[in-house]
Structures are given as structure tokens and as C-alpha cells.
């Protein structure tokens, strides 16, 4: 499953690494890509193992707010 998150809080390129690392640390996440210029966060994950709320919580734990986006 692919989930798209959006964040308005990306202020520098180091945010990308922090968020990707936090998401990839979750069991069930196979890929995480953060697009600094747009605030788009794409996460490939097993929906049975990790829920979208868990993804948002992982981003928050890294120090950023994000929400699930429809596209």
C-alpha cells in the first residue's frame, strides 16, 4: 500500500533524512521518500502491519507534523 502524507514544516534538507529514517524504522515500511520542495511524503507499507496513524506518529516523533493526503 502507498500512503501519501503532507507536511508544511519542512524547513531544510536535513528534514528529509530525519523523516525517511523515522519511517523506515517502522516494521512494515518498505520505502519512504520525502520531497522537500513540495512537502510530499510517500510511504510504501504493509497496511496490516503499520497503520497510517503510525506513520503520522513517526513523523511527529521526528519533530514534524504531517497529515494523510488524498493525493
mmCIF file of the N, C-alpha and C atoms, coordinates in Angstrom:
data_MODEL
# 
_entry.id   MODEL 
# 
loop_
_atom_site.group_PDB 
_atom_site.id 
_atom_site.type_symbol 
_atom_site.label_atom_id 
_atom_site.label_alt_id 
_atom_site.label_comp_id 
_atom_site.label_asym_id 
_atom_site.label_entity_id 
_atom_site.label_seq_id 
_atom_site.pdbx_PDB_ins_code 
_atom_site.Cartn_x 
_atom_site.Cartn_y 
_atom_site.Cartn_z 
_atom_site.occupancy 
_atom_site.B_iso_or_equiv 
_atom_site.pdbx_formal_charge 
_atom_site.auth_seq_id 
_atom_site.auth_comp_id 
_atom_site.auth_asym_id 
_atom_site.auth_atom_id 
_atom_site.pdbx_PDB_model_num 
ATOM 1   N N  . UNK A 1 1  ? 0.848  -1.177 0.000  1.00 0.00 ? 1  UNK A N  1 
ATOM 2   C CA . UNK A 1 1  ? 0.000  0.000  0.000  1.00 0.00 ? 1  UNK A CA 1 
ATOM 3   C C  . UNK A 1 1  ? 0.888  1.232  0.000  1.00 0.00 ? 1  UNK A C  1 
ATOM 4   N N  . UNK A 1 2  ? 0.454  2.251  -0.760 1.00 0.00 ? 2  UNK A N  1 
ATOM 5   C CA . UNK A 1 2  ? 1.178  3.515  -0.745 1.00 0.00 ? 2  UNK A CA 1 
ATOM 6   C C  . UNK A 1 2  ? 0.307  4.560  -0.057 1.00 0.00 ? 2  UNK A C  1 
ATOM 7   N N  . UNK A 1 3  ? 0.880  5.244  0.912  1.00 0.00 ? 3  UNK A N  1 
ATOM 8   C CA . UNK A 1 3  ? 0.200  6.332  1.614  1.00 0.00 ? 3  UNK A CA 1 
ATOM 9   C C  . UNK A 1 3  ? 0.958  7.621  1.353  1.00 0.00 ? 3  UNK A C  1 
ATOM 10  N N  . UNK A 1 4  ? 0.204  8.678  1.098  1.00 0.00 ? 4  UNK A N  1 
ATOM 11  C CA . UNK A 1 4  ? 0.793  9.993  0.877  1.00 0.00 ? 4  UNK A CA 1 
ATOM 12  C C  . UNK A 1 4  ? 0.509  10.858 2.104  1.00 0.00 ? 4  UNK A C  1 
ATOM 13  N N  . UNK A 1 5  ? 1.552  11.418 2.656  1.00 0.00 ? 5  UNK A N  1 
ATOM 14  C CA . UNK A 1 5  ? 1.418  12.376 3.753  1.00 0.00 ? 5  UNK A CA 1 
ATOM 15  C C  . UNK A 1 5  ? 1.865  13.736 3.239  1.00 0.00 ? 5  UNK A C  1 
ATOM 16  N N  . UNK A 1 6  ? 1.405  14.769 3.889  1.00 0.00 ? 6  UNK A N  1 
ATOM 17  C CA . UNK A 1 6  ? 1.851  16.128 3.569  1.00 0.00 ? 6  UNK A CA 1 
ATOM 18  C C  . UNK A 1 6  ? 2.318  16.802 4.843  1.00 0.00 ? 6  UNK A C  1 
ATOM 19  N N  . UNK A 1 7  ? 3.395  17.563 4.715  1.00 0.00 ? 7  UNK A N  1 
ATOM 20  C CA . UNK A 1 7  ? 3.897  18.342 5.838  1.00 0.00 ? 7  UNK A CA 1 
ATOM 21  C C  . UNK A 1 7  ? 4.228  19.743 5.352  1.00 0.00 ? 7  UNK A C  1 
ATOM 22  N N  . UNK A 1 8  ? 3.864  20.719 6.141  1.00 0.00 ? 8  UNK A N  1 
ATOM 23  C CA . UNK A 1 8  ? 4.176  22.120 5.834  1.00 0.00 ? 8  UNK A CA 1 
ATOM 24  C C  . UNK A 1 8  ? 5.391  22.584 6.628  1.00 0.00 ? 8  UNK A C  1 
ATOM 25  N N  . UNK A 1 9  ? 6.013  21.687 7.367  1.00 0.00 ? 9  UNK A N  1 
ATOM 26  C CA . UNK A 1 9  ? 7.056  22.074 8.305  1.00 0.00 ? 9  UNK A CA 1 
ATOM 27  C C  . UNK A 1 9  ? 8.471  21.748 7.845  1.00 0.00 ? 9  UNK A C  1 
ATOM 28  N N  . UNK A 1 10 ? 8.651  21.403 6.596  1.00 0.00 ? 10 UNK A N  1 
ATOM 29  C CA . UNK A 1 10 ? 9.994  21.076 6.121  1.00 0.00 ? 10 UNK A CA 1 
ATOM 30  C C  . UNK A 1 10 ? 10.744 22.381 5.871  1.00 0.00 ? 10 UNK A C  1 
ATOM 31  N N  . UNK A 1 11 ? 11.747 22.648 6.681  1.00 0.00 ? 11 UNK A N  1 
ATOM 32  C CA . UNK A 1 11 ? 12.443 23.932 6.592  1.00 0.00 ? 11 UNK A CA 1 
ATOM 33  C C  . UNK A 1 11 ? 13.864 23.818 6.035  1.00 0.00 ? 11 UNK A C  1 
ATOM 34  N N  . UNK A 1 12 ? 14.398 22.602 5.987  1.00 0.00 ? 12 UNK A N  1 
ATOM 35  C CA . UNK A 1 12 ? 15.748 22.431 5.449  1.00 0.00 ? 12 UNK A CA 1 
ATOM 36  C C  . UNK A 1 12 ? 15.896 20.992 4.948  1.00 0.00 ? 12 UNK A C  1 
ATOM 37  N N  . UNK A 1 13 ? 16.861 20.748 4.075  1.00 0.00 ? 13 UNK A N  1 
ATOM 38  C CA . UNK A 1 13 ? 17.020 19.405 3.516  1.00 0.00 ? 13 UNK A CA 1 
ATOM 39  C C  . UNK A 1 13 ? 17.319 18.319 4.551  1.00 0.00 ? 13 UNK A C  1 
ATOM 40  N N  . UNK A 1 14 ? 17.818 18.683 5.713  1.00 0.00 ? 14 UNK A N  1 
ATOM 41  C CA . UNK A 1 14 ? 18.083 17.657 6.726  1.00 0.00 ? 14 UNK A CA 1 
ATOM 42  C C  . UNK A 1 14 ? 16.790 17.039 7.246  1.00 0.00 ? 14 UNK A C  1 
ATOM 43  N N  . UNK A 1 15 ? 15.676 17.749 7.078  1.00 0.00 ? 15 UNK A N  1 
ATOM 44  C CA . UNK A 1 15 ? 14.375 17.198 7.474  1.00 0.00 ? 15 UNK A CA 1 
ATOM 45  C C  . UNK A 1 15 ? 14.093 15.907 6.704  1.00 0.00 ? 15 UNK A C  1 
ATOM 46  N N  . UNK A 1 16 ? 14.498 15.876 5.457  1.00 0.00 ? 16 UNK A N  1 
ATOM 47  C CA . UNK A 1 16 ? 14.239 14.723 4.592  1.00 0.00 ? 16 UNK A CA 1 
ATOM 48  C C  . UNK A 1 16 ? 14.832 13.466 5.205  1.00 0.00 ? 16 UNK A C  1 
ATOM 49  N N  . UNK A 1 17 ? 16.079 13.533 5.572  1.00 0.00 ? 17 UNK A N  1 
ATOM 50  C CA . UNK A 1 17 ? 16.765 12.370 6.139  1.00 0.00 ? 17 UNK A CA 1 
ATOM 51  C C  . UNK A 1 17 ? 16.134 11.936 7.452  1.00 0.00 ? 17 UNK A C  1 
ATOM 52  N N  . UNK A 1 18 ? 15.807 12.884 8.309  1.00 0.00 ? 18 UNK A N  1 
ATOM 53  C CA . UNK A 1 18 ? 15.212 12.546 9.611  1.00 0.00 ? 18 UNK A CA 1 
ATOM 54  C C  . UNK A 1 18 ? 13.887 11.822 9.447  1.00 0.00 ? 18 UNK A C  1 
ATOM 55  N N  . UNK A 1 19 ? 13.043 12.340 8.580  1.00 0.00 ? 19 UNK A N  1 
ATOM 56  C CA . UNK A 1 19 ? 11.717 11.744 8.395  1.00 0.00 ? 19 UNK A CA 1 
ATOM 57  C C  . UNK A 1 19 ? 11.822 10.383 7.710  1.00 0.00 ? 19 UNK A C  1 
ATOM 58  N N  . UNK A 1 20 ? 12.634 10.283 6.666  1.00 0.00 ? 20 UNK A N  1 
ATOM 59  C CA . UNK A 1 20 ? 12.784 8.995  5.988  1.00 0.00 ? 20 UNK A CA 1 
ATOM 60  C C  . UNK A 1 20 ? 13.324 7.937  6.945  1.00 0.00 ? 20 UNK A C  1 
ATOM 61  N N  . UNK A 1 21 ? 14.277 8.299  7.759  1.00 0.00 ? 21 UNK A N  1 
ATOM 62  C CA . UNK A 1 21 ? 14.856 7.354  8.716  1.00 0.00 ? 21 UNK A CA 1 
ATOM 63  C C  . UNK A 1 21 ? 13.810 6.902  9.735  1.00 0.00 ? 21 UNK A C  1 
ATOM 64  N N  . UNK A 1 22 ? 13.009 7.845  10.228 1.00 0.00 ? 22 UNK A N  1 
ATOM 65  C CA . UNK A 1 22 ? 11.975 7.508  11.217 1.00 0.00 ? 22 UNK A CA 1 
ATOM 66  C C  . UNK A 1 22 ? 10.928 6.571  10.632 1.00 0.00 ? 22 UNK A C  1 
ATOM 67  N N  . UNK A 1 23 ? 10.540 6.827  9.393  1.00 0.00 ? 23 UNK A N  1 
ATOM 68  C CA . UNK A 1 23 ? 9.519  5.985  8.763  1.00 0.00 ? 23 UNK A CA 1 
ATOM 69  C C  . UNK A 1 23 ? 10.065 4.597  8.429  1.00 0.00 ? 23 UNK A C  1 
ATOM 70  N N  . UNK A 1 24 ? 11.272 4.534  7.910  1.00 0.00 ? 24 UNK A N  1 
ATOM 71  C CA . UNK A 1 24 ? 11.861 3.238  7.539  1.00 0.00 ? 24 UNK A CA 1 
ATOM 72  C C  . UNK A 1 24 ? 12.153 2.369  8.756  1.00 0.00 ? 24 UNK A C  1 
ATOM 73  N N  . UNK A 1 25 ? 12.204 2.973  9.931  1.00 0.00 ? 25 UNK A N  1 
ATOM 74  C CA . UNK A 1 25 ? 12.447 2.202  11.159 1.00 0.00 ? 25 UNK A CA 1 
ATOM 75  C C  . UNK A 1 25 ? 11.204 1.421  11.598 1.00 0.00 ? 25 UNK A C  1 
ATOM 76  N N  . UNK A 1 26 ? 10.039 1.769  11.038 1.00 0.00 ? 26 UNK A N  1 
ATOM 77  C CA . UNK A 1 26 ? 8.808  1.070  11.409 1.00 0.00 ? 26 UNK A CA 1 
ATOM 78  C C  . UNK A 1 26 ? 8.732  -0.283 10.717 1.00 0.00 ? 26 UNK A C  1 
ATOM 79  N N  . UNK A 1 27 ? 8.332  -1.308 11.475 1.00 0.00 ? 27 UNK A N  1 
ATOM 80  C CA . UNK A 1 27 ? 8.083  -2.618 10.876 1.00 0.00 ? 27 UNK A CA 1 
ATOM 81  C C  . UNK A 1 27 ? 6.948  -2.479 9.872  1.00 0.00 ? 27 UNK A C  1 
ATOM 82  N N  . UNK A 1 28 ? 7.132  -3.018 8.679  1.00 0.00 ? 28 UNK A N  1 
ATOM 83  C CA . UNK A 1 28 ? 6.098  -2.966 7.659  1.00 0.00 ? 28 UNK A CA 1 
ATOM 84  C C  . UNK A 1 28 ? 6.304  -1.867 6.629  1.00 0.00 ? 28 UNK A C  1 
ATOM 85  N N  . UNK A 1 29 ? 7.209  -0.943 6.884  1.00 0.00 ? 29 UNK A N  1 
ATOM 86  C CA . UNK A 1 29 ? 7.517  0.108  5.903  1.00 0.00 ? 29 UNK A CA 1 
ATOM 87  C C  . UNK A 1 29 ? 8.645  -0.389 5.009  1.00 0.00 ? 29 UNK A C  1 
ATOM 88  N N  . UNK A 1 30 ? 8.381  -0.414 3.702  1.00 0.00 ? 30 UNK A N  1 
ATOM 89  C CA . UNK A 1 30 ? 9.388  -0.884 2.758  1.00 0.00 ? 30 UNK A CA 1 
ATOM 90  C C  . UNK A 1 30 ? 10.137 0.250  2.076  1.00 0.00 ? 30 UNK A C  1 
ATOM 91  N N  . UNK A 1 31 ? 9.490  1.426  1.985  1.00 0.00 ? 31 UNK A N  1 
ATOM 92  C CA . UNK A 1 31 ? 10.142 2.571  1.356  1.00 0.00 ? 31 UNK A CA 1 
ATOM 93  C C  . UNK A 1 31 ? 9.499  3.859  1.846  1.00 0.00 ? 31 UNK A C  1 
ATOM 94  N N  . UNK A 1 32 ? 10.302 4.878  2.012  1.00 0.00 ? 32 UNK A N  1 
ATOM 95  C CA . UNK A 1 32 ? 9.796  6.204  2.382  1.00 0.00 ? 32 UNK A CA 1 
ATOM 96  C C  . UNK A 1 32 ? 10.598 7.242  1.616  1.00 0.00 ? 32 UNK A C  1 
ATOM 97  N N  . UNK A 1 33 ? 9.864  8.137  0.957  1.00 0.00 ? 33 UNK A N  1 
ATOM 98  C CA . UNK A 1 33 ? 10.506 9.188  0.176  1.00 0.00 ? 33 UNK A CA 1 
ATOM 99  C C  . UNK A 1 33 ? 9.895  10.534 0.563  1.00 0.00 ? 33 UNK A C  1 
ATOM 100 N N  . UNK A 1 34 ? 10.736 11.482 0.883  1.00 0.00 ? 34 UNK A N  1 
ATOM 101 C CA . UNK A 1 34 ? 10.289 12.822 1.262  1.00 0.00 ? 34 UNK A CA 1 
ATOM 102 C C  . UNK A 1 34 ? 10.730 13.792 0.178  1.00 0.00 ? 34 UNK A C  1 
ATOM 103 N N  . UNK A 1 35 ? 9.782  14.582 -0.291 1.00 0.00 ? 35 UNK A N  1 
ATOM 104 C CA . UNK A 1 35 ? 10.069 15.582 -1.324 1.00 0.00 ? 35 UNK A CA 1 
ATOM 105 C C  . UNK A 1 35 ? 10.060 16.951 -0.659 1.00 0.00 ? 35 UNK A C  1 
ATOM 106 N N  . UNK A 1 36 ? 11.250 17.471 -0.450 1.00 0.00 ? 36 UNK A N  1 
ATOM 107 C CA . UNK A 1 36 ? 11.435 18.702 0.308  1.00 0.00 ? 36 UNK A CA 1 
ATOM 108 C C  . UNK A 1 36 ? 10.660 19.875 -0.290 1.00 0.00 ? 36 UNK A C  1 
ATOM 109 N N  . UNK A 1 37 ? 10.726 20.045 -1.583 1.00 0.00 ? 37 UNK A N  1 
ATOM 110 C CA . UNK A 1 37 ? 10.114 21.220 -2.223 1.00 0.00 ? 37 UNK A CA 1 
ATOM 111 C C  . UNK A 1 37 ? 8.604  21.255 -2.120 1.00 0.00 ? 37 UNK A C  1 
ATOM 112 N N  . UNK A 1 38 ? 7.968  20.083 -2.087 1.00 0.00 ? 38 UNK A N  1 
ATOM 113 C CA . UNK A 1 38 ? 6.507  20.038 -2.072 1.00 0.00 ? 38 UNK A CA 1 
ATOM 114 C C  . UNK A 1 38 ? 5.927  19.640 -0.715 1.00 0.00 ? 38 UNK A C  1 
ATOM 115 N N  . UNK A 1 39 ? 6.736  19.116 0.175  1.00 0.00 ? 39 UNK A N  1 
ATOM 116 C CA . UNK A 1 39 ? 6.241  18.638 1.460  1.00 0.00 ? 39 UNK A CA 1 
ATOM 117 C C  . UNK A 1 39 ? 5.543  17.291 1.367  1.00 0.00 ? 39 UNK A C  1 
ATOM 118 N N  . UNK A 1 40 ? 5.672  16.647 0.228  1.00 0.00 ? 40 UNK A N  1 
ATOM 119 C CA . UNK A 1 40 ? 5.033  15.351 -0.009 1.00 0.00 ? 40 UNK A CA 1 
ATOM 120 C C  . UNK A 1 40 ? 5.896  14.236 0.580  1.00 0.00 ? 40 UNK A C  1 
ATOM 121 N N  . UNK A 1 41 ? 5.244  13.315 1.260  1.00 0.00 ? 41 UNK A N  1 
ATOM 122 C CA . UNK A 1 41 ? 5.928  12.164 1.855  1.00 0.00 ? 41 UNK A CA 1 
ATOM 123 C C  . UNK A 1 41 ? 5.225  10.909 1.352  1.00 0.00 ? 41 UNK A C  1 
ATOM 124 N N  . UNK A 1 42 ? 5.924  10.090 0.589  1.00 0.00 ? 42 UNK A N  1 
ATOM 125 C CA . UNK A 1 42 ? 5.362  8.858  0.052  1.00 0.00 ? 42 UNK A CA 1 
ATOM 126 C C  . UNK A 1 42 ? 5.900  7.682  0.855  1.00 0.00 ? 42 UNK A C  1 
ATOM 127 N N  . UNK A 1 43 ? 4.982  6.835  1.308  1.00 0.00 ? 43 UNK A N  1 
ATOM 128 C CA . UNK A 1 43 ? 5.385  5.705  2.135  1.00 0.00 ? 43 UNK A CA 1 
ATOM 129 C C  . UNK A 1 43 ? 4.772  4.429  1.578  1.00 0.00 ? 43 UNK A C  1 
ATOM 130 N N  . UNK A 1 44 ? 5.603  3.468  1.232  1.00 0.00 ? 44 UNK A N  1 
ATOM 131 C CA . UNK A 1 44 ? 5.142  2.140  0.845  1.00 0.00 ? 44 UNK A CA 1 
ATOM 132 C C  . UNK A 1 44 ? 5.185  1.270  2.090  1.00 0.00 ? 44 UNK A C  1 
ATOM 133 N N  . UNK A 1 45 ? 4.042  0.665  2.426  1.00 0.00 ? 45 UNK A N  1 
ATOM 134 C CA . UNK A 1 45 ? 3.988  -0.114 3.665  1.00 0.00 ? 45 UNK A CA 1 
ATOM 135 C C  . UNK A 1 45 ? 2.936  -1.202 3.595  1.00 0.00 ? 45 UNK A C  1 
ATOM 136 N N  . UNK A 1 46 ? 3.069  -2.147 4.494  1.00 0.00 ? 46 UNK A N  1 
ATOM 137 C CA . UNK A 1 46 ? 2.083  -3.217 4.662  1.00 0.00 ? 46 UNK A CA 1 
ATOM 138 C C  . UNK A 1 46 ? 1.003  -2.680 5.594  1.00 0.00 ? 46 UNK A C  1 
ATOM 139 N N  . UNK A 1 47 ? -0.189 -2.487 5.067  1.00 0.00 ? 47 UNK A N  1 
ATOM 140 C CA . UNK A 1 47 ? -1.274 -1.897 5.850  1.00 0.00 ? 47 UNK A CA 1 
ATOM 141 C C  . UNK A 1 47 ? -1.689 -2.779 7.030  1.00 0.00 ? 47 UNK A C  1 
ATOM 142 N N  . UNK A 1 48 ? -1.409 -4.075 6.943  1.00 0.00 ? 48 UNK A N  1 
ATOM 143 C CA . UNK A 1 48 ? -1.741 -4.967 8.043  1.00 0.00 ? 48 UNK A CA 1 
ATOM 144 C C  . UNK A 1 48 ? -0.765 -4.875 9.204  1.00 0.00 ? 48 UNK A C  1 
ATOM 145 N N  . UNK A 1 49 ? 0.408  -4.344 8.930  1.00 0.00 ? 49 UNK A N  1 
ATOM 146 C CA . UNK A 1 49 ? 1.445  -4.253 9.951  1.00 0.00 ? 49 UNK A CA 1 
ATOM 147 C C  . UNK A 1 49 ? 1.539  -2.852 10.536 1.00 0.00 ? 49 UNK A C  1 
ATOM 148 N N  . UNK A 1 50 ? 1.457  -1.844 9.671  1.00 0.00 ? 50 UNK A N  1 
ATOM 149 C CA . UNK A 1 50 ? 1.584  -0.460 10.128 1.00 0.00 ? 50 UNK A CA 1 
ATOM 150 C C  . UNK A 1 50 ? 0.435  0.367  9.562  1.00 0.00 ? 50 UNK A C  1 
ATOM 151 N N  . UNK A 1 51 ? -0.256 1.075  10.438 1.00 0.00 ? 51 UNK A N  1 
ATOM 152 C CA . UNK A 1 51 ? -1.413 1.894  10.060 1.00 0.00 ? 51 UNK A CA 1 
ATOM 153 C C  . UNK A 1 51 ? -0.967 3.309  9.699  1.00 0.00 ? 51 UNK A C  1 
ATOM 154 N N  . UNK A 1 52 ? -1.828 4.016  9.016  1.00 0.00 ? 52 UNK A N  1 
ATOM 155 C CA . UNK A 1 52 ? -1.489 5.396  8.640  1.00 0.00 ? 52 UNK A CA 1 
ATOM 156 C C  . UNK A 1 52 ? -1.258 6.273  9.872  1.00 0.00 ? 52 UNK A C  1 
ATOM 157 N N  . UNK A 1 53 ? -2.003 6.016  10.938 1.00 0.00 ? 53 UNK A N  1 
ATOM 158 C CA . UNK A 1 53 ? -1.774 6.783  12.177 1.00 0.00 ? 53 UNK A CA 1 
ATOM 159 C C  . UNK A 1 53 ? -0.357 6.569  12.701 1.00 0.00 ? 53 UNK A C  1 
ATOM 160 N N  . UNK A 1 54 ? 0.159  5.353  12.538 1.00 0.00 ? 54 UNK A N  1 
ATOM 161 C CA . UNK A 1 54 ? 1.530  5.063  12.976 1.00 0.00 ? 54 UNK A CA 1 
ATOM 162 C C  . UNK A 1 54 ? 2.542  5.872  12.157 1.00 0.00 ? 54 UNK A C  1 
ATOM 163 N N  . UNK A 1 55 ? 2.247  6.059  10.882 1.00 0.00 ? 55 UNK A N  1 
ATOM 164 C CA . UNK A 1 55 ? 3.140  6.844  10.022 1.00 0.00 ? 55 UNK A CA 1 
ATOM 165 C C  . UNK A 1 55 ? 3.166  8.305  10.483 1.00 0.00 ? 55 UNK A C  1 
ATOM 166 N N  . UNK A 1 56 ? 1.989  8.840  10.749 1.00 0.00 ? 56 UNK A N  1 
ATOM 167 C CA . UNK A 1 56 ? 1.887  10.236 11.223 1.00 0.00 ? 56 UNK A CA 1 
ATOM 168 C C  . UNK A 1 56 ? 2.611  10.383 12.561 1.00 0.00 ? 56 UNK A C  1 
ATOM 169 N N  . UNK A 1 57 ? 2.446  9.397  13.437 1.00 0.00 ? 57 UNK A N  1 
ATOM 170 C CA . UNK A 1 57 ? 3.115  9.445  14.744 1.00 0.00 ? 57 UNK A CA 1 
ATOM 171 C C  . UNK A 1 57 ? 4.639  9.385  14.598 1.00 0.00 ? 57 UNK A C  1 
ATOM 172 N N  . UNK A 1 58 ? 5.115  8.598  13.654 1.00 0.00 ? 58 UNK A N  1 
ATOM 173 C CA . UNK A 1 58 ? 6.571  8.501  13.438 1.00 0.00 ? 58 UNK A CA 1 
ATOM 174 C C  . UNK A 1 58 ? 7.137  9.831  12.947 1.00 0.00 ? 58 UNK A C  1 
ATOM 175 N N  . UNK A 1 59 ? 6.393  10.488 12.060 1.00 0.00 ? 59 UNK A N  1 
ATOM 176 C CA . UNK A 1 59 ? 6.839  11.805 11.571 1.00 0.00 ? 59 UNK A CA 1 
ATOM 177 C C  . UNK A 1 59 ? 6.829  12.803 12.736 1.00 0.00 ? 59 UNK A C  1 
ATOM 178 N N  . UNK A 1 60 ? 5.787  12.737 13.556 1.00 0.00 ? 60 UNK A N  1 
ATOM 179 C CA . UNK A 1 60 ? 5.697  13.637 14.714 1.00 0.00 ? 60 UNK A CA 1 
ATOM 180 C C  . UNK A 1 60 ? 6.854  13.386 15.684 1.00 0.00 ? 60 UNK A C  1 
ATOM 181 N N  . UNK A 1 61 ? 7.187  12.120 15.897 1.00 0.00 ? 61 UNK A N  1 
ATOM 182 C CA . UNK A 1 61 ? 8.286  11.779 16.804 1.00 0.00 ? 61 UNK A CA 1 
ATOM 183 C C  . UNK A 1 61 ? 9.625  12.302 16.278 1.00 0.00 ? 61 UNK A C  1 
ATOM 184 N N  . UNK A 1 62 ? 9.723  12.464 14.964 1.00 0.00 ? 62 UNK A N  1 
ATOM 185 C CA . UNK A 1 62 ? 10.939 13.021 14.365 1.00 0.00 ? 62 UNK A CA 1 
ATOM 186 C C  . UNK A 1 62 ? 10.969 14.547 14.492 1.00 0.00 ? 62 UNK A C  1 
ATOM 187 N N  . UNK A 1 63 ? 9.837  15.126 14.925 1.00 0.00 ? 63 UNK A N  1 
ATOM 188 C CA . UNK A 1 63 ? 9.805  16.567 15.161 1.00 0.00 ? 63 UNK A CA 1 
ATOM 189 C C  . UNK A 1 63 ? 8.995  17.380 14.169 1.00 0.00 ? 63 UNK A C  1 
ATOM 190 N N  . UNK A 1 64 ? 8.158  16.696 13.371 1.00 0.00 ? 64 UNK A N  1 
ATOM 191 C CA . UNK A 1 64 ? 7.400  17.394 12.335 1.00 0.00 ? 64 UNK A CA 1 
ATOM 192 C C  . UNK A 1 64 ? 5.940  16.951 12.358 1.00 0.00 ? 64 UNK A C  1 
ATOM 193 N N  . UNK A 1 65 ? 5.071  17.844 11.970 1.00 0.00 ? 65 UNK A N  1 
ATOM 194 C CA . UNK A 1 65 ? 3.657  17.495 11.837 1.00 0.00 ? 65 UNK A CA 1 
ATOM 195 C C  . UNK A 1 65 ? 3.387  17.107 10.390 1.00 0.00 ? 65 UNK A C  1 
ATOM 196 N N  . UNK A 1 66 ? 2.526  16.111 10.214 1.00 0.00 ? 66 UNK A N  1 
ATOM 197 C CA . UNK A 1 66 ? 2.115  15.683 8.877  1.00 0.00 ? 66 UNK A CA 1 
ATOM 198 C C  . UNK A 1 66 ? 0.703  15.145 8.968  1.00 0.00 ? 66 UNK A C  1 
ATOM 199 N N  . UNK A 1 67 ? 0.029  15.123 7.839  1.00 0.00 ? 67 UNK A N  1 
ATOM 200 C CA . UNK A 1 67 ? -1.308 14.540 7.787  1.00 0.00 ? 67 UNK A CA 1 
ATOM 201 C C  . UNK A 1 67 ? -1.431 13.719 6.511  1.00 0.00 ? 67 UNK A C  1 
ATOM 202 N N  . UNK A 1 68 ? -2.377 12.798 6.528  1.00 0.00 ? 68 UNK A N  1 
ATOM 203 C CA . UNK A 1 68 ? -2.618 11.953 5.364  1.00 0.00 ? 68 UNK A CA 1 
ATOM 204 C C  . UNK A 1 68 ? -3.269 12.804 4.281  1.00 0.00 ? 68 UNK A C  1 
ATOM 205 N N  . UNK A 1 69 ? -2.778 12.674 3.065  1.00 0.00 ? 69 UNK A N  1 
ATOM 206 C CA . UNK A 1 69 ? -3.299 13.433 1.930  1.00 0.00 ? 69 UNK A CA 1 
ATOM 207 C C  . UNK A 1 69 ? -3.974 12.481 0.947  1.00 0.00 ? 69 UNK A C  1 
ATOM 208 N N  . UNK A 1 70 ? -5.034 12.938 0.283  1.00 0.00 ? 70 UNK A N  1 
ATOM 209 C CA . UNK A 1 70 ? -5.716 12.073 -0.678 1.00 0.00 ? 70 UNK A CA 1 
ATOM 210 C C  . UNK A 1 70 ? -4.911 11.816 -1.946 1.00 0.00 ? 70 UNK A C  1 
ATOM 211 N N  . UNK A 1 71 ? -3.978 12.715 -2.280 1.00 0.00 ? 71 UNK A N  1 
ATOM 212 C CA . UNK A 1 71 ? -3.143 12.530 -3.480 1.00 0.00 ? 71 UNK A CA 1 
ATOM 213 C C  . UNK A 1 71 ? -1.833 13.236 -3.306 1.00 0.00 ? 71 UNK A C  1 
# 
